């Protein structure tokens, strides 16, 4: 990380988690879109980026990167609005 962001400091990481699923991608049903959580979570400061939000695309890395970009842009927009 310091090679990408020289000012990165590991002490700024509060916590981390690893999640796994019993299958490689979400199982899509007709009701699937109504179960996709929003990027902004229900708790202050909680943001959600998962394979659910990649729908309707498949699980390609490019879609994961696009989701991460979208998530960061939303976080920045909210932060700028709070300043």
C-alpha positions as CSV (number, residue, x, y, z in Angstrom):
1,X,0.0,0.0,0.0
2,X,2.7,2.6,0.8
3,X,4.0,2.2,-2.8
4,X,0.6,3.3,-4.1
5,X,-0.2,5.9,-1.3
6,X,3.1,7.0,0.3
7,X,1.3,8.7,3.1
8,X,-0.5,5.5,4.1
9,X,-0.2,4.6,7.7
10,X,-1.3,1.2,9.0
11,X,-2.2,2.7,12.3
12,X,-5.2,4.4,10.6
13,X,-6.8,1.0,10.0
14,X,-9.4,0.5,12.7
15,X,-10.5,-3.1,11.9
16,X,-10.8,-5.5,9.0
17,X,-12.8,-8.6,8.2
18,X,-12.8,-11.4,5.6
19,X,-16.1,-12.8,4.4
20,X,-16.6,-15.9,2.3
21,X,-19.5,-17.5,0.5
22,X,-20.4,-21.1,-0.1
23,X,-20.6,-20.4,-3.9
24,X,-18.7,-18.3,-6.4
25,X,-21.4,-15.7,-7.2
26,X,-24.8,-14.7,-5.9
27,X,-27.7,-17.0,-6.9
28,X,-30.0,-14.7,-8.9
29,X,-33.8,-15.1,-8.6
30,X,-36.6,-12.9,-9.8
31,X,-36.6,-11.1,-6.5
32,X,-32.8,-10.6,-6.4
33,X,-32.8,-6.9,-7.4
34,X,-35.0,-6.0,-4.4
35,X,-32.5,-7.6,-2.0
36,X,-29.5,-5.6,-3.2
37,X,-28.3,-3.4,-0.3
38,X,-27.5,0.3,-1.0
39,X,-23.9,1.3,-0.9
40,X,-24.5,3.4,2.2
41,X,-25.1,1.1,5.1
42,X,-27.7,1.4,7.9
43,X,-25.1,2.6,10.4
44,X,-23.1,5.8,10.4
45,X,-19.8,5.3,8.5
46,X,-20.8,1.9,7.2
47,X,-20.4,1.4,3.4
48,X,-21.2,-1.9,1.6
49,X,-19.5,-3.1,-1.5
50,X,-20.2,-6.7,-2.4
51,X,-21.0,-9.0,-5.3
52,X,-24.6,-8.1,-4.8
53,X,-24.1,-4.6,-6.1
54,X,-22.3,-5.8,-9.2
55,X,-25.6,-7.2,-10.5
56,X,-26.6,-7.4,-13.4
57,X,-23.1,-7.8,-14.5
58,X,-21.1,-11.0,-13.9
59,X,-18.3,-11.4,-11.3
60,X,-15.5,-10.1,-13.5
61,X,-12.7,-8.1,-11.8
62,X,-13.4,-5.1,-14.0
63,X,-16.9,-4.9,-12.5
64,X,-15.5,-5.1,-9.0
65,X,-13.1,-2.3,-9.7
66,X,-16.0,-0.2,-11.2
67,X,-18.0,-0.9,-8.0
68,X,-15.1,0.2,-5.9
69,X,-14.8,3.4,-7.9
70,X,-18.5,4.1,-7.5
71,X,-18.3,3.4,-3.7
72,X,-15.3,5.7,-3.2
73,X,-17.0,8.5,-5.3
74,X,-20.1,8.2,-3.1
75,X,-18.0,8.3,0.1
76,X,-16.2,11.4,-1.2
77,X,-19.4,13.1,-2.2
78,X,-20.9,12.6,1.3
79,X,-17.7,13.7,3.0
80,X,-17.6,16.9,0.9
81,X,-21.2,17.6,1.7
82,X,-20.5,17.2,5.4
83,X,-17.6,19.7,5.4
